[in-house]
């Protein structure tokens, strides 16, 4: 079953959120500002590469 998503300011980006939902991914890493503004949607968080690496950095 494929997720149908209509959430991004740029409809061509919705496929990335749908793919993450279908695959069970919890994070989408993207430099695209339209995706980044989504934050969290249905359990999928969208992060910039810099924020992802900052959060993943060992303390």
C-alpha positions as a Markdown table, in Angstrom:
| # | Residue | x | y | z |
|---|---|---|---|---|
| 1 | Unk | 0.0 | 0.0 | 0.0 |
| 2 | Unk | 1.4 | 3.4 | -1.0 |
| 3 | Unk | 0.9 | 6.4 | 1.2 |
| 4 | Unk | -0.7 | 9.4 | -0.5 |
| 5 | Unk | 0.6 | 12.7 | 0.8 |
| 6 | Unk | -0.4 | 16.3 | -0.1 |
| 7 | Unk | 1.5 | 18.4 | 2.4 |
| 8 | Unk | 4.5 | 20.3 | 0.9 |
| 9 | Unk | 4.4 | 23.8 | -0.6 |
| 10 | Unk | 6.0 | 22.1 | -3.7 |
| 11 | Unk | 3.7 | 19.2 | -4.6 |
| 12 | Unk | 6.7 | 17.5 | -6.4 |
| 13 | Unk | 8.3 | 17.0 | -2.9 |
| 14 | Unk | 5.3 | 15.0 | -1.5 |
| 15 | Unk | 6.7 | 11.8 | -3.0 |
| 16 | Unk | 9.7 | 11.9 | -0.6 |
| 17 | Unk | 7.4 | 12.0 | 2.5 |
| 18 | Unk | 5.3 | 9.3 | 1.0 |
| 19 | Unk | 8.4 | 7.1 | 0.4 |
| 20 | Unk | 9.6 | 7.6 | 3.9 |
| 21 | Unk | 6.2 | 6.6 | 5.3 |
| 22 | Unk | 6.0 | 3.5 | 3.1 |
| 23 | Unk | 9.5 | 2.4 | 4.0 |
| 24 | Unk | 9.1 | 3.1 | 7.7 |
| 25 | Unk | 11.8 | 5.8 | 7.7 |
| 26 | Unk | 11.6 | 8.3 | 10.6 |
| 27 | Unk | 13.8 | 11.0 | 9.0 |
| 28 | Unk | 14.1 | 12.6 | 5.6 |
| 29 | Unk | 17.4 | 14.5 | 5.2 |
| 30 | Unk | 17.1 | 17.3 | 2.6 |
| 31 | Unk | 18.4 | 20.8 | 1.8 |
| 32 | Unk | 15.1 | 21.6 | 0.2 |
| 33 | Unk | 13.4 | 24.5 | 2.1 |
| 34 | Unk | 9.9 | 23.3 | 1.1 |
| 35 | Unk | 10.6 | 19.9 | 2.8 |
| 36 | Unk | 12.4 | 21.5 | 5.7 |
| 37 | Unk | 9.5 | 23.7 | 6.6 |
| 38 | Unk | 7.4 | 20.5 | 7.2 |
| 39 | Unk | 9.2 | 19.6 | 10.4 |
| 40 | Unk | 7.3 | 16.5 | 11.5 |
| 41 | Unk | 4.5 | 14.9 | 9.5 |
| 42 | Unk | 2.9 | 11.6 | 10.4 |
| 43 | Unk | 6.0 | 10.3 | 12.2 |
| 44 | Unk | 8.4 | 11.5 | 9.5 |
| 45 | Unk | 10.8 | 14.3 | 10.6 |
| 46 | Unk | 12.5 | 16.4 | 7.9 |
| 47 | Unk | 15.9 | 17.7 | 8.8 |
| 48 | Unk | 18.6 | 19.7 | 7.0 |
| 49 | Unk | 21.9 | 17.8 | 6.6 |
| 50 | Unk | 23.6 | 20.2 | 9.0 |
| 51 | Unk | 20.9 | 19.7 | 11.7 |
| 52 | Unk | 21.0 | 15.9 | 11.2 |
| 53 | Unk | 24.8 | 15.7 | 11.7 |
| 54 | Unk | 24.6 | 18.1 | 14.6 |
| 55 | Unk | 22.0 | 16.0 | 16.4 |
| 56 | Unk | 23.9 | 12.8 | 15.6 |
| 57 | Unk | 27.2 | 14.1 | 16.9 |
| 58 | Unk | 28.5 | 12.2 | 19.9 |
| 59 | Unk | 28.4 | 14.2 | 23.1 |
